[in-house]
Amino acid sequence: MTDFSYQLYSSRNFPPLSRTLVMLARLGYGEVEGYHALYVDAAKVAELAELLELTGLGMPTGHFGLEMIEEAPDRVIEIARLLGIGTVYCPALPPDLQPDTGVAWEILGHRLAAAGKPIRDAGLGFGWHNHDLEFIALKDGAIPLEAIFAGAPELEWQADIAWLARSGADPFHWIARFADRITAVHVKDIAPAGQNTGEDGWADVGYGTLDWPGLMTALRATRARHFVIEHDNPRDPERFAERSLTAARAF
């Protein structure tokens, strides 16, 4: 049975973190995924490490901002060691830094490859986490994800399937296309059109429109090792966490 993780960003609006971790352990989660805001303060990192130990939760993957990865790779590695993170994923660029040509996206790939080298040299994995824009053709016809990977042959991919689907692209096509890159997956769902507007159109996993049973079959044929349940804006994180884990375990 797949051991599903939980992206702690899903509960960012429902402090304290300690309550979230206790809740996740009680519901049966074995792993969680960190995000950049949790690492900006050394005291918070130490507290998180203590909470993980107390609740018995692992943190095999974590999101780190590109600025920190480039400017403080030793600190990234130190945090990863302390929290047990085995693979670092860069999750996004600020809107004002997002490239608008295929060449520029490929240059970003080169930049990511260089930024990830100290991480990989330390024995950790390093990859990119997508949103929707990576699958939308640019004016020059380039597809950003293809351009990134062209510039970074060793870059892993944490495939956020729901964001991929929101772009209008076919998840099954891209899973097959880059199966050898996928080392982790974000498992989340999209509400039917017009529903869950108060939750930005997202749904609890298994309660939306994505074919998660079929997707899990396809994803299990990739290199994916970690399946991270996420909701970008749940009204009730415990409802989301419990229903999504139950549904995901049945896929």
N, C-alpha and C positions, 0 to 999 in steps of 0.2 A: 504494500500500500504506500502511495506517495505521502511523504511527510510535508504537509503544507506549511508555509511560513506566512507571516503577517507583516505588511509594510506599516511601520509605526506612524508614517505620515497620515494614514487614514484616521488616526485618533489625535492629531495635533491640536484640535480645537476642544479636546476633552481632558484637560489635565486633572490630576497629576499623572505623570508617566508610571509611577509605581502602581497606581490602581489599574491602569491599562495592562501592565505586564501580569499582575495577579489574575485579572480577568481572563487573559489569553491562556495562561497556564491552566486555569480551572476548566476552560472550555476544551482543552485537549491539544492546543498548539504546542509544537516542540521547538519552533524557530520563529524568529522575528527578523525584519530587515530594518536597518537604521537609515537615517537621512541626515543631510548636512547640518541642520540646525542643532542636532544632538551632540555635535563634536566641537562646537566653537569655543567651549569653555572647558578647561581641564577638569574642574570640579564636577561638571556634569558628566564627563566621560567616566570619571572614577565612580560616580554614583550609579551610572548605567551599568558598568561592569559588576558592581555589587548587587544590583537588582537582578541582573541576569543570573548570577550565581544563586541568589536566594530563591528565585522562581524556577530554576532548572531549565531556562530557555537558552537556546543557542542563537548566535547571530552570524551565520555563515556568509552573508552578503551585506553590503552597505553602499549607499549612495554618497558620493563626495563631489563637491563642486569643482569645476575645472580649475578655478583660480587657486584653490588649496592644493590640488593635485600637482599643478605646475610650480607653485611658489614654495610649497612646504611638503615635498614628497616624504621626507623623513618623518614628519609628524603624522602624515596619513598612515604610513607603515606602522608607526608606534601605536596609533589608535587601533588599527586593525589587529595588531598582536594582542593588545589589551582586551579587546572585545571578542576575539576569536573569528574575525572576519577573514575569509579565505579569498574572496573576490570583491574587488572594488569596481563599481560602475559609476560612470559619469552620466548624470541623468538629463542634462539639458544645457542650453546656452541662453543667456538673456536675450530678449527679442531684438535689442539693438545690435547684437553681435551675430545674428543668424545670417549665414551666407545667402546670396540670391542667384548664384550661378553654379553650374556643375564644377567648374574649376575651383571655385572658392570652397565648396564642400569637400573636394578632394584635398585641398590644402588643409582644411580642418582635420581630415583623416591623418595627414602627415603630422599635424600638431598633436593629435591624440596619441599617435604611435610614439612620438618623442616623450610626451608627458607620462605615458604608461611604462616606459622602459625601466625606471627605477622601481616601480611597483612590481613588474614582472621579475626583475633581477632579484628582488627580495623573496621570490617564490610565491607571490600572490597572483591571482588572475586579474585581468583588467579588461573592461568592456564598456560599451555604450548602451544607454537605455533610450529607447525611442519615444516620441510622441506621434502626432499625426503628420506633421509637416515633412517628415523624412520620406513620405510615400507620394507626395503631391508633385507632379511634374513641374519643373521650372520653365521659364520662358524659353530657355535654350534646349528644352526637351529632356534635360538630365533629371534623374531621380536621386534625391539627396542620399538615401541610404546606400545605393550602389556607389556613389561618388566617395562617400566616407570610407567604405570598405576597400575601394580601389586604392586609396591613400594609406591604408592601415591594414596590411595583410594579416597581422596577428591579433587584431582587435576582436574581442568576443562581443556577443550581442545578448543583452537581456531584452527579450521580445515582449513589449507591452501590447498584447493582442487587441485589447479594446481600443486603444488609441489608433492602432493600425487600421482596425475596421472603421473607425470614425472618419478616416481619411477617404473612405470609399474603395480602398484596395481590398484584394482578396487575401485573407490571412493564410489560407492553405497554400497559395502560390508562393508567398514569401517565406513561409516555414520550410517548404521544400527547397526553395532557391538557396537559402542560407542555413540549412540544417546543421552544417558543420561549425557554424559560428554561435549557435544558440546554446548558452550554458545556464541560463536562468530565464524564467518567464514571469510576467505579471498576469495574474489570473483575476480579471474583473469583468464586469458585464455592463451592457448598455440597455437602458429601459426602452420600451416601445415608444415610438414618436409621440411627443406631447405629454408623456408621463414622467413622474419624478423630477419635475422642473425645479423643485426646491432642493434637489440633490444633484443639480447640474446635468440631469439626464442619465446619470449612472444608476445601476441596479445592484442589488445583492447578487452574488455569483449564483447562477442557476435560475434566477428569477428575471432574466433579461432576454435578449434576442439572439445572443451568440450561441453557436452550436458547440458548447463546451465538451460534451462527450466525444464528438468527432475531433475537436481540436486537441483534446488530451491524447487521443490515439495517435494523431500526427506528431505531437510534441514529444511523446515518449520515444519516438524513433529518432530524435535529435540527440545532441549532447547535453540537453538540459538536465541539471541536477537539482535545481531549486525552483519551486513553484510558489510564488508569493501572492497571496490574496490581498487585494487592494480595492479601496473605494475612495475617490478623490474628495468626496464631500458628504459623508453619511450623516443623517440626522441623529441616528442612534447607533453608535459604534458597536455596542454589544449585540444588538439585533443583527447587524451586518456581519459581525465576526462569527456568530453562532450559526446563522442560517447558511452563510457562504461555506464554512468548513464542512457542515453536514452535506451540503449539495456537492461540493468538490470531491469529497471522499467517495461519492457514488459514481463518479464519472469513470 
